[in-house]
């Protein structure tokens, strides 16, 4: 460590021929690591940095208890999101807090919405999600509802959040809101969306909503969050705060910010007085394959022995004619094959062209306008709960959780 600096010191460094001020964090690879005021870290040669001042750590926030009594009870099930991350200004590091009091300290306004109970299920990157973790998550959500939660918030990394939300939607028939929420930008950045997303998701979780949803920024401004149906949402941008969009349908609601007023659309499922139902069996031997021009049908051999395969085909749901024979062999071998489309809008219709008719003839199931990732999760769930092939086909053609529409917009 550079002996002239201590973690948390304010320093001025010349970087890119410009003086920049920030917080000293540490030394690494003969460079001074400094967190700039915009939240980004830079590495600078120590000779180009000078000391400005010491910075004392911030005192801990207190948690108000006087307004908790009559508020609804929300449960937060965490899988590794940054809903309650807080910056340690002595080191510049960001830490995630999951104790209910820590959450309240990080985002105090949550205390005016509900009482919270926190369950840290996992702390993983969302790309490390697995079907077995989806099952554990569904059981945790189910038990929170059974234990009296008015609603459940699930914090989750954004990259695969739509997969997890869709999986929970099929496995838990919920009478109360189950809201997935994440953050595109960490708490140490001025443009962080974690506080607004958390407040909007909590508001949605105490609303009249009665289904699984994803709540994230609706625009690049801090003006409102969209409520997306879990089976119709997709991450559309790698870094924008309004990365999520409902596909094929409009969002099922919005939460204004900063008023936190919730508006639900007419087709949003409403809160019900019935008990939740858990059906958490999944068939993991399922795959999702995207067709591309020239892709050899030999790749289908990798799916021999799989119980299910979702194809993301072109246009109305097509693959090369050279795939027909190998696909027929897969179906004859007991693999359920479902066709979806790579197009973001519209639906599969295999009755128009010869290729489509051939696919239907060999037993490929039309996936209507289901998103390919939703079709994969649904197929896992259907095959986990049903063995009869005719019933499997019927369930895949049935709208169970709003995963497809009767008519494309």
MARRO-248564 format. One line per 8 residues: for each residue x, z, y of C-alpha. Coordinates in Angstrom, 2 decimals. Layout:
BEGIN
X/Z/Y | ...
This chain:
BEGIN
0.00/0.00/0.00 | 1.20/-0.74/3.52 | 2.38/2.67/4.80 | 1.15/1.97/8.32 | -2.48/1.49/7.33 | -5.02/3.62/5.50 | -8.28/2.38/3.94 | -10.92/2.28/6.64
-8.51/1.69/9.54 | -9.52/-0.82/12.17 | -6.88/-3.54/12.41 | -6.30/-6.77/14.31 | -4.78/-9.70/12.40 | -3.80/-13.22/13.39 | -5.47/-15.59/10.93 | -5.88/-19.31/11.46
-4.02/-18.91/14.76 | -6.83/-16.65/16.03 | -6.91/-12.85/16.42 | -9.52/-11.27/14.18 | -10.58/-7.66/13.87 | -11.76/-5.91/10.75 | -11.42/-2.99/8.33 | -8.28/-2.55/6.25
-9.09/-2.25/2.53 | -5.83/-2.50/0.56 | -2.67/-4.52/-0.09 | -2.70/-7.19/-2.77 | -0.04/-9.74/-3.69 | 2.00/-8.96/-0.55 | -1.06/-9.52/1.60 | -3.18/-7.15/3.65
-6.81/-7.39/2.55 | -9.13/-7.01/5.54 | -12.92/-7.05/5.64 | -14.03/-8.91/8.76 | -17.09/-7.81/10.70 | -19.04/-10.75/9.26 | -18.59/-9.28/5.77 | -15.97/-11.70/4.46
-12.56/-10.59/3.19 | -9.28/-12.25/4.17 | -5.70/-11.82/2.99 | -3.04/-11.83/5.72 | 0.72/-11.37/5.86 | 1.26/-7.74/7.01 | 3.55/-8.82/9.83 | 0.59/-10.49/11.54
-1.54/-7.32/11.54 | -1.56/-4.37/13.91 | -3.27/-0.97/13.86 | -6.23/-0.36/16.19 | -7.88/2.93/15.22 | -8.90/5.28/12.41 | -12.51/5.15/11.27 | -14.20/8.25/9.94
-16.63/7.90/7.00 | -20.31/7.82/7.86 | -22.22/11.03/7.15 | -24.70/10.73/4.28 | -28.27/9.89/5.23 | -30.86/12.52/4.52 | -33.92/11.77/2.44 | -37.28/12.62/3.93
-39.55/14.44/1.51 | -42.54/15.20/3.70 | -44.30/11.87/3.29 | -43.94/11.44/-0.48 | -46.95/13.39/-1.76 | -49.90/10.99/-1.61 | -48.00/7.70/-1.87 | -48.31/5.43/-4.92
-45.72/5.76/-7.66 | -43.37/2.80/-8.18 | -40.76/2.42/-10.89 | -37.54/0.50/-10.36 | -35.97/-0.93/-13.50 | -32.49/-2.14/-12.68 | -30.51/-4.75/-14.58 | -27.69/-5.00/-12.05
-29.19/-6.17/-8.78 | -28.09/-5.08/-5.32 | -31.38/-3.70/-4.03 | -29.74/-0.42/-3.02 | -26.11/-1.33/-2.43 | -24.32/0.44/0.36 | -21.03/-0.22/2.13 | -18.29/2.40/2.04
-16.76/1.82/5.44 | -13.59/3.67/4.49 | -12.73/1.06/1.87 | -14.94/-1.90/2.71 | -16.32/-1.79/-0.84 | -19.98/-2.23/-1.80 | -21.50/0.08/-4.39 | -24.88/-0.07/-6.07
-26.98/3.09/-6.16 | -29.81/3.60/-8.64 | -30.84/7.23/-8.33 | -34.17/7.41/-6.48 | -32.67/9.49/-3.66 | -29.76/7.03/-3.35 | -32.21/4.16/-3.06 | -34.03/5.99/-0.30
-30.77/6.62/1.53 | -29.81/2.96/1.32 | -33.22/1.65/2.43 | -35.01/4.58/4.12 | -38.15/2.60/4.98 | -39.01/2.40/1.28 | -40.06/6.03/1.63 | -43.06/5.00/3.70
-44.30/2.67/0.92 | -44.13/4.68/-2.29 | -42.55/7.40/-4.39 | -39.86/5.98/-6.62 | -38.53/6.55/-10.11 | -35.40/4.62/-11.07 | -34.32/3.45/-14.53 | -30.89/1.83/-14.75
-31.31/-0.30/-17.85 | -28.23/-2.51/-17.42 | -25.57/-3.36/-14.85 | -24.64/-6.94/-15.72 | -24.31/-10.36/-14.15 | -27.47/-12.34/-14.73 | -25.65/-15.07/-16.67 | -25.00/-12.41/-19.32
-28.72/-11.93/-19.98 | -29.86/-12.48/-23.57 | -33.23/-12.62/-25.35 | -32.56/-9.15/-26.75 | -32.10/-7.77/-23.24 | -35.37/-9.48/-22.23 | -37.01/-7.53/-25.05 | -35.49/-4.24/-23.89
-36.55/-5.01/-20.34 | -40.11/-5.76/-21.43 | -40.30/-2.49/-23.35 | -38.97/-0.58/-20.33 | -41.54/-2.21/-18.03 | -44.33/-1.51/-20.53 | -43.36/2.17/-20.83 | -43.21/2.60/-17.05
-46.76/1.24/-16.74 | -47.95/3.46/-19.60 | -46.39/6.45/-17.82 | -48.52/5.87/-14.75 | -46.52/3.56/-12.51 | -48.67/1.89/-9.85 | -46.28/-1.04/-10.04 | -42.81/-1.94/-11.31
-39.90/-3.48/-9.44 | -37.19/-5.17/-11.50 | -33.86/-5.71/-9.73 | -32.03/-8.69/-11.17 | -29.29/-11.18/-10.37 | -30.76/-14.34/-8.95 | -29.09/-16.99/-11.13 | -31.25/-16.44/-14.23
-34.03/-14.35/-12.71 | -36.69/-17.01/-13.41 | -35.86/-16.93/-17.15 | -36.18/-13.14/-17.32 | -39.33/-13.01/-15.22 | -40.97/-15.65/-17.40 | -39.93/-13.81/-20.57 | -41.40/-10.51/-19.37
-44.55/-12.34/-18.29 | -45.19/-13.49/-21.86 | -44.19/-10.24/-23.55 | -46.09/-7.85/-21.26 | -49.74/-8.44/-20.42 | -49.76/-6.25/-17.33 | -52.70/-4.93/-15.31 | -50.41/-3.94/-12.40
-47.77/-5.78/-10.35 | -44.41/-6.35/-12.00 | -42.14/-7.74/-9.29 | -38.67/-9.21/-9.82 | -36.40/-9.06/-6.80 | -32.78/-9.91/-6.10 | -30.36/-10.59/-3.29 | -28.57/-13.80/-2.46
-26.08/-12.08/-0.16 | -24.45/-8.68/-0.55 | -25.15/-5.68/1.65 | -21.82/-5.95/3.48 | -22.80/-9.25/5.10 | -24.83/-9.34/8.32 | -26.99/-12.06/6.73 | -27.78/-9.92/3.68
-31.32/-10.29/2.38 | -31.35/-7.20/0.15 | -33.19/-4.82/2.51 | -35.96/-7.25/3.46 | -36.43/-8.44/-0.11 | -36.61/-4.85/-1.36 | -39.20/-3.84/1.23 | -41.32/-6.93/0.61
-41.16/-6.52/-3.17 | -42.16/-2.86/-2.92 | -45.12/-3.86/-0.75 | -46.14/-6.49/-3.31 | -45.76/-3.90/-6.08 | -48.37/-1.62/-4.47 | -50.70/-4.49/-3.59 | -53.73/-5.78/-5.53
-51.50/-8.17/-7.52 | -51.91/-7.98/-11.29 | -49.23/-10.18/-12.87 | -45.46/-10.73/-13.10 | -43.97/-12.31/-10.00 | -40.72/-13.03/-8.15 | -40.50/-11.94/-4.50 | -37.75/-13.44/-2.34
-37.20/-14.87/1.16 | -39.69/-17.63/2.00 | -37.53/-19.10/4.78 | -34.05/-18.79/6.20 | -35.45/-16.44/8.85 | -36.35/-12.79/8.40 | -40.07/-13.47/8.83 | -41.71/-13.40/5.39
-41.17/-13.31/1.63 | -42.96/-15.52/-0.87 | -44.65/-14.17/-3.99 | -44.00/-16.65/-6.82 | -45.71/-16.68/-10.21 | -43.07/-15.82/-12.82 | -43.75/-18.87/-14.98 | -43.73/-21.38/-12.10
-40.65/-20.38/-10.09 | -37.16/-21.86/-9.99 | -33.97/-21.15/-8.08 | -33.45/-24.27/-5.97 | -30.30/-23.46/-3.99 | -27.06/-21.73/-4.91 | -26.69/-19.65/-1.74 | -29.56/-19.98/0.74
-31.69/-16.90/1.25 | -34.85/-18.97/0.61 | -33.43/-20.23/-2.67 | -36.58/-19.76/-4.76 | -39.59/-22.07/-4.80 | -42.84/-22.33/-6.73 | -42.93/-25.65/-8.60 | -46.21/-27.53/-9.05
-48.24/-24.82/-7.32 | -47.96/-23.02/-3.97 | -46.74/-19.42/-3.93 | -49.44/-17.01/-5.05 | -48.93/-14.89/-1.95 | -46.73/-13.85/0.95 | -45.46/-10.64/2.51 | -45.00/-10.70/6.29
-41.93/-9.04/7.73 | -41.49/-6.61/9.37 | -45.20/-5.66/9.15 | -45.08/-5.82/5.30 | -48.67/-7.09/5.21 | -49.43/-8.69/1.83 | -51.61/-11.80/1.50 | -52.62/-12.97/-1.97
-53.97/-16.43/-2.73 | -57.22/-16.94/-4.58 | -55.59/-17.85/-7.90 | -53.30/-14.81/-7.95 | -54.27/-12.44/-10.75 | -55.58/-9.15/-9.42 | -54.88/-5.59/-10.47 | -57.03/-4.46/-13.41
-58.01/-1.14/-14.93 | -57.12/-2.03/-18.53 | -54.13/-0.86/-20.55 | -50.97/-2.99/-20.73 | -50.25/-4.92/-23.93 | -46.74/-5.33/-25.33 | -45.91/-8.27/-27.61 | -42.13/-8.22/-27.60
-41.14/-10.33/-30.60 | -38.98/-13.35/-29.82 | -37.45/-16.08/-31.99 | -33.87/-16.46/-30.76 | -33.16/-19.61/-32.78 | -34.48/-21.90/-30.06 | -32.63/-24.26/-27.76 | -33.02/-26.31/-24.58
-31.46/-29.76/-24.46 | -31.39/-32.10/-21.46 | -31.37/-35.80/-22.29 | -29.06/-38.14/-20.37 | -28.50/-41.90/-20.74 | -26.06/-42.66/-23.52 | -26.17/-39.16/-25.02 | -25.63/-39.63/-28.74
-28.44/-38.48/-31.05 | -25.68/-36.88/-33.13 | -25.99/-33.89/-30.81 | -29.31/-33.08/-32.48 | -27.41/-32.12/-35.64 | -26.34/-28.96/-33.79 | -30.00/-27.85/-33.82 | -30.57/-28.18/-37.56
-31.91/-24.86/-38.77 | -33.28/-23.93/-35.34 | -36.93/-22.96/-35.32 | -37.57/-24.49/-31.92 | -36.13/-27.05/-29.50 | -37.28/-27.89/-25.98 | -36.27/-31.32/-24.72 | -35.95/-32.00/-21.00
-36.68/-35.71/-21.03 | -36.85/-38.42/-18.40 | -39.92/-39.35/-16.39 | -43.10/-38.88/-18.41 | -41.12/-37.23/-21.21 | -38.82/-39.78/-22.79 | -35.55/-39.98/-24.72 | -33.68/-42.97/-26.13
-35.36/-44.79/-29.03 | -32.22/-44.00/-31.05 | -33.35/-40.34/-31.00 | -36.68/-40.94/-32.74 | -35.31/-40.87/-36.29 | -33.14/-37.74/-35.89 | -35.98/-35.95/-34.08 | -38.35/-36.84/-36.93
-35.87/-35.27/-39.36 | -35.75/-32.10/-37.24 | -39.54/-31.83/-37.19 | -39.78/-32.49/-40.94 | -37.19/-29.75/-41.45 | -39.43/-27.21/-39.73 | -38.17/-27.30/-36.13 | -40.88/-27.23/-33.47
-39.92/-29.75/-30.78 | -41.53/-29.60/-27.33 | -41.07/-32.30/-24.68 | -40.84/-31.46/-20.98 | -39.75/-33.54/-18.00 | -36.65/-33.30/-15.83 | -38.81/-34.19/-12.82 | -39.65/-31.21/-10.62
-43.19/-32.44/-10.11 | -45.67/-34.17/-12.39 | -46.26/-33.77/-16.11 | -45.41/-35.17/-19.51 | -47.63/-37.99/-20.77 | -46.36/-39.63/-23.92 | -49.33/-41.97/-24.29 | -48.17/-44.55/-21.74
-45.05/-46.14/-23.25 | -44.03/-46.95/-26.83 | -41.30/-44.29/-26.86 | -43.79/-41.60/-25.95 | -46.24/-42.73/-28.60 | -43.44/-42.69/-31.18 | -42.55/-39.12/-30.16 | -46.14/-38.00/-30.60
-46.36/-39.80/-33.94 | -43.43/-37.80/-35.38 | -44.93/-34.50/-34.18 | -43.23/-33.79/-30.84 | -45.50/-31.55/-28.72 | -46.23/-32.49/-25.12 | -45.20/-29.70/-22.77 | -47.63/-30.68/-20.00
-46.05/-29.70/-16.64 | -44.23/-26.59/-17.87 | -40.78/-26.06/-16.42 | -38.19/-26.64/-19.18 | -36.84/-23.08/-18.91 | -40.37/-21.65/-19.05 | -41.14/-23.82/-22.08 | -38.04/-22.44/-23.81
-39.01/-18.82/-23.23 | -42.62/-19.49/-24.22 | -41.51/-21.25/-27.43 | -39.33/-18.24/-28.31 | -42.30/-15.98/-27.78 | -44.82/-18.14/-29.66 | -42.52/-18.60/-32.67 | -41.79/-14.87/-32.65
-45.48/-14.12/-33.05 | -46.85/-17.05/-35.06 | -45.70/-18.91/-38.19 | -48.54/-21.38/-38.72 | -47.39/-24.71/-37.28 | -50.83/-25.82/-36.15 | -51.37/-22.53/-34.31 | -47.89/-22.81/-32.78
-48.74/-26.26/-31.45 | -52.07/-25.00/-30.14 | -50.46/-22.08/-28.32 | -47.81/-24.34/-26.78 | -50.62/-26.54/-25.45 | -52.54/-23.51/-24.14 | -52.10/-22.03/-20.68 | -51.35/-18.34/-21.36
-49.62/-17.01/-18.22 | -50.23/-19.75/-15.68 | -47.25/-21.70/-17.01 | -48.93/-25.06/-16.64 | -51.71/-26.49/-14.54 | -54.69/-28.54/-15.64 | -53.99/-31.12/-12.99 | -50.71/-31.86/-11.22
-50.74/-31.55/-7.44
